[in-house]
Amino acid sequence: MAGMLRYAADRRTMLWCLAMPVVALSMYVAPGWIPYLCPLACYLALSAGVIAHNHNHCPTFRNRKLNEAMGMWLSLFYGYPTFVWIPTHNLNHHKFVNKAGDATITWRYSKKHNFLVAFLFPFVSTYWQQEPTKAFIDKARERNRPLYRQILTQYAVWGGTHAALLGLAMVMHGVAGGARIWAFAFLVPALFSLWTIMFFNYIQHVHTDPWSEHDHSRSFTGRLINFFLFNNGLHAVHHETPGLHWSLLPQAHAKIEAAMDPALKPVSFFAWCFRSYVVAPFLPRFGTAQVGRAPYEPPAGVALDVRFGDDLQAVDSGVNVARV
């Protein structure tokens, strides 16, 4: 296995991937452990989303078929076929970075930052990401049939495997009991993962300056969050070097950290959330303020159009567009 990996650090990635079914299926064997195992399954589902993000930017294996299999494996725990990262993230978000044209802009319906806006953002983002996803699938069908077959296979494996897992749970524990166990083992973790991934995207860009060289993203620099989320807290440097392997981000972040606005490099994720959503409603100075130029205030001569521009290409993982 080690010789198949492009980077040795992904041994940890593989360990997490192996833990995902162990934790989920343990709830089938010992339903009494659900209160203890479901939170761990939620974390591992979130990890599946983070790993899928990393994998689509910098494929894990040297072998193309293994990379395709990796995407299918992660889809089972992340909650949705992982190919969607390519049109919505690699080709769209990384191009516009919260400016007009980004399907995941933080300011579509409100320029405020509070808990309600942050909580609802994943639902808004999900709706608007349908456009680039559909355009990507259509172009794959027309121009890249191998990719289109890969997309259909991901959907089939994702849907078929979960149907089989639900059926297995019902055989083991009856219809109602099986449905409940499958929900705690797979459905609840997947919903948690999907919502949290989009929430992270929101807080990493709200009130940042997408026109800036380094202040376009908020980075969480704490060691714990970056260990457990494979350095995904270091978001600014990721946008500047999207194809860089996750294990190399700390060194790259160190090179730009001094040039970043201090407000955009908090250490603790949980402390920042506490200040922003618990303290700030009573003491506004603890909330965020716009850093630099707002994304909806383009320089002179730059058009502001939040509609999705259908300029996607039907490409595979590992393709990263440059910022505009």
C-alpha positions in Angstrom: 0.0 0.0 0.0 2.8 2.5 0.9 4.3 2.2 -2.5 0.9 3.0 -4.1 0.5 6.2 -2.2 1.9 9.4 -3.7 2.7 10.8 -0.3 3.7 8.8 2.8 1.5 11.1 5.0 -1.5 9.4 3.4 -0.9 6.3 5.5 -2.9 8.3 8.1 -5.6 9.0 5.5 -5.9 5.3 4.9 -6.1 4.5 8.6 -9.0 6.9 8.9 -10.7 5.4 5.8 -10.4 1.9 7.4 -11.9 3.2 10.6 -15.0 4.5 8.9 -16.7 1.1 8.2 -15.4 -0.4 11.5 -17.2 2.3 13.6 -20.4 2.3 11.5 -20.8 -1.4 11.3 -20.0 -1.8 15.0 -23.4 -0.2 15.6 -25.0 -3.1 13.7 -23.4 -5.6 16.0 -23.9 -3.7 19.2 -26.8 -1.2 19.0 -26.4 -0.3 22.6 -23.1 1.5 21.7 -24.9 3.9 19.3 -24.8 6.9 21.8 -21.0 6.5 21.9 -20.2 5.4 18.4 -22.5 7.8 16.5 -20.5 10.9 17.4 -17.3 9.2 16.3 -19.1 8.1 13.1 -20.0 11.8 12.6 -16.4 12.9 12.9 -15.3 10.1 10.5 -17.9 11.2 8.0 -16.7 14.7 8.2 -13.2 13.4 7.7 -14.4 11.6 4.6 -15.5 14.9 3.3 -12.2 16.5 4.1 -10.3 13.6 2.6 -12.5 13.8 -0.5 -11.6 17.5 -0.8 -7.9 16.7 -0.5 -8.2 13.7 -2.9 -9.9 15.8 -5.6 -7.2 18.4 -5.4 -4.2 16.1 -5.1 -5.1 12.4 -5.9 -4.0 9.9 -3.2 -2.7 7.1 -5.3 -0.3 6.8 -8.2 -2.8 4.5 -10.0 -5.9 6.1 -11.7 -8.2 3.1 -11.0 -7.3 3.2 -7.3 -8.1 6.9 -7.2 -11.5 6.2 -8.8 -12.1 3.5 -6.1 -11.1 5.9 -3.4 -13.7 8.4 -4.6 -16.4 5.7 -4.4 -15.3 4.6 -1.0 -15.4 8.1 0.5 -18.8 8.7 -1.1 -20.3 6.0 1.1 -19.4 7.9 4.3 -19.3 11.5 3.1 -23.0 11.3 2.1 -22.9 12.0 -1.6 -20.8 11.0 -4.7 -17.5 12.9 -4.3 -17.2 13.9 -8.0 -19.3 16.9 -7.1 -16.2 18.5 -5.5 -14.7 19.0 -9.0 -17.4 21.3 -10.5 -18.5 23.1 -7.3 -15.1 23.5 -5.7 -12.1 22.9 -7.9 -13.5 24.6 -11.0 -15.9 27.1 -9.5 -15.1 28.1 -5.9 -11.4 28.1 -6.5 -11.8 30.3 -9.5 -13.9 33.0 -8.0 -13.2 32.6 -4.2 -16.4 34.2 -2.9 -16.6 36.8 -5.7 -19.5 37.0 -8.1 -19.8 33.8 -10.1 -18.9 31.6 -7.1 -21.9 29.3 -6.4 -21.0 29.3 -2.7 -20.8 33.0 -2.1 -21.4 33.9 1.6 -23.2 37.1 0.8 -26.0 36.0 -1.7 -28.9 37.0 0.5 -27.3 38.7 3.5 -24.1 40.6 4.1 -24.4 40.1 7.8 -22.6 37.5 9.8 -24.5 35.9 12.6 -25.5 32.4 13.7 -28.7 32.3 11.7 -27.0 33.2 8.4 -24.2 30.8 9.1 -26.6 28.0 10.0 -28.7 28.5 6.9 -25.8 28.9 4.5 -25.3 25.1 3.8 -28.9 24.8 2.6 -28.6 27.9 0.4 -25.2 26.7 -0.9 -26.6 23.2 -1.6 -29.3 24.7 -3.8 -27.0 26.9 -5.8 -24.4 24.2 -6.3 -26.9 22.3 -8.4 -26.2 24.5 -11.4 -22.4 23.7 -11.8 -23.0 20.1 -10.9 -25.7 19.7 -13.6 -23.5 21.5 -16.2 -20.5 19.3 -15.3 -22.5 16.1 -15.7 -24.0 17.3 -19.1 -20.5 18.2 -20.4 -19.1 14.9 -19.2 -21.9 13.1 -21.1 -21.2 15.1 -24.3 -17.4 15.3 -24.2 -15.8 12.9 -21.8 -17.6 9.5 -21.8 -15.1 7.8 -19.5 -15.7 10.5 -16.9 -19.4 10.3 -17.4 -19.3 6.5 -16.8 -17.3 7.2 -13.6 -19.9 9.6 -12.4 -22.7 7.1 -13.1 -20.7 4.4 -11.3 -20.3 6.6 -8.3 -24.0 7.2 -8.1 -24.7 3.5 -8.5 -22.2 2.3 -5.9 -23.3 5.0 -3.5 -27.0 4.4 -3.8 -26.8 0.6 -4.2 -24.4 0.1 -1.2 -26.7 2.1 1.1 -29.7 0.2 0.0 -27.8 -3.0 0.8 -26.6 -1.6 4.2 -30.2 -0.6 5.0 -31.4 -4.1 4.0 -28.7 -5.8 6.1 -29.7 -3.7 9.2 -33.3 -4.7 8.7 -32.5 -8.4 8.4 -30.4 -8.2 11.6 -32.8 -6.0 13.7 -36.2 -5.9 12.0 -37.6 -3.2 9.8 -38.0 -0.4 12.3 -34.9 -1.3 14.4 -32.8 -1.8 11.3 -33.8 1.6 9.8 -33.0 3.3 13.1 -29.6 1.7 13.3 -28.7 2.5 9.7 -29.8 6.1 10.3 -27.4 6.5 13.2 -24.6 4.6 11.6 -24.8 6.3 8.1 -27.5 8.8 7.6 -27.0 11.1 10.6 -23.2 11.2 10.1 -23.6 12.0 6.4 -26.0 14.8 7.1 -23.6 16.1 9.7 -20.7 15.9 7.3 -22.5 17.7 4.4 -23.7 20.5 6.6 -20.4 21.0 8.5 -18.3 21.0 5.3 -20.4 23.9 3.9 -20.4 25.7 7.2 -16.6 25.5 7.2 -16.6 27.1 3.7 -18.8 29.9 5.0 -16.7 30.8 8.1 -13.5 30.6 6.0 -14.7 33.3 3.7 -17.2 35.5 5.4 -15.9 39.1 5.8 -12.7 38.3 4.0 -11.2 40.2 1.0 -11.3 38.1 -2.2 -9.4 40.8 -4.1 -6.4 40.6 -1.8 -3.3 38.5 -2.3 -3.5 36.8 1.1 -6.6 38.0 2.9 -9.1 36.2 0.7 -9.6 33.4 3.3 -9.7 32.8 7.1 -7.3 30.3 8.4 -7.5 28.4 11.7 -4.0 27.7 12.8 -4.5 25.5 15.9 -2.6 22.2 16.0 -5.6 20.1 17.1 -8.0 21.1 14.4 -5.4 20.8 11.7 -4.4 17.3 13.0 -7.9 16.0 13.0 -8.9 17.7 9.8 -5.8 17.1 7.8 -4.6 20.7 7.8 -7.8 22.0 6.3 -7.8 24.9 8.8 -4.9 26.4 6.7 -7.3 27.7 4.1 -5.5 30.8 2.7 -2.5 28.9 1.6 -4.6 26.1 0.2 -6.4 28.6 -2.1 -3.0 29.9 -3.3 -1.5 26.5 -3.9 -4.6 24.2 -4.4 -2.7 21.3 -5.8 -0.3 21.1 -2.9 -0.6 18.0 -0.8 -2.3 18.6 2.6 0.8 17.4 4.5 2.9 20.3 3.0 0.4 23.1 3.9 2.0 24.1 7.3 5.3 24.9 5.7 3.6 26.9 2.9 1.4 28.7 5.4 4.4 29.8 7.4 5.7 31.6 4.4 2.6 33.8 4.0 1.4 34.1 7.6 3.1 37.4 8.4 1.4 39.0 5.4 -2.1 38.0 6.5 -4.4 40.2 8.5 -4.3 39.1 12.2 -8.1 38.9 12.2 -7.9 36.1 9.5 -5.7 33.7 11.4 -7.4 32.7 14.6 -5.9 29.8 16.5 -9.0 28.0 18.0 -12.0 27.2 15.9 -14.2 26.7 18.9 -13.1 29.9 20.6 -13.8 31.8 17.4 -17.3 30.3 17.1 -18.0 31.1 20.7 -17.0 34.7 20.2 -18.9 35.0 16.9 -22.1 33.3 17.8 -22.5 33.5 21.6 -20.7 36.7 22.7 -21.0 38.9 19.6 -24.8 39.2 19.8 -24.4 41.0 23.1 -20.9 42.6 22.6 -20.6 43.3 18.8 -16.9 44.0 19.0 -16.3 40.3 19.4 -17.9 39.6 16.0 -16.2 39.8 12.6 -15.8 42.9 10.5 -15.1 43.2 6.8 -11.4 42.9 6.1 -10.3 45.0 3.1 -12.6 45.2 0.1 -15.9 43.3 0.3 -16.6 40.7 -2.4 -19.6 42.6 -3.6 -17.6 45.8 -4.1 -15.4 45.0 -7.2 -12.7 47.4 -8.4 -13.8 49.9 -11.1 -14.4 48.1 -14.4 -15.2 44.7 -12.9 -18.8 43.6 -13.5 -20.8 42.2 -10.6 -23.0 39.3 -11.7 -23.8 36.6 -9.2 -25.2 34.2 -11.8 -23.4 31.0 -12.5 -21.3 31.2 -15.7 -21.4 27.9 -17.5 -17.6 27.7 -18.4 -16.8 24.4 -16.7 -14.8 21.7 -18.4 -15.4 18.0 -18.1 -12.2 17.0 -16.2 -11.2 14.5 -13.6 -9.7 15.0 -10.1 -6.4 16.7 -9.7 -7.4 19.7 -12.0 -7.3 23.0 -10.2 -8.2 26.3 -11.8 -6.4 29.5 -11.0 -8.1 32.5 -9.2 -9.4 35.3 -11.3 
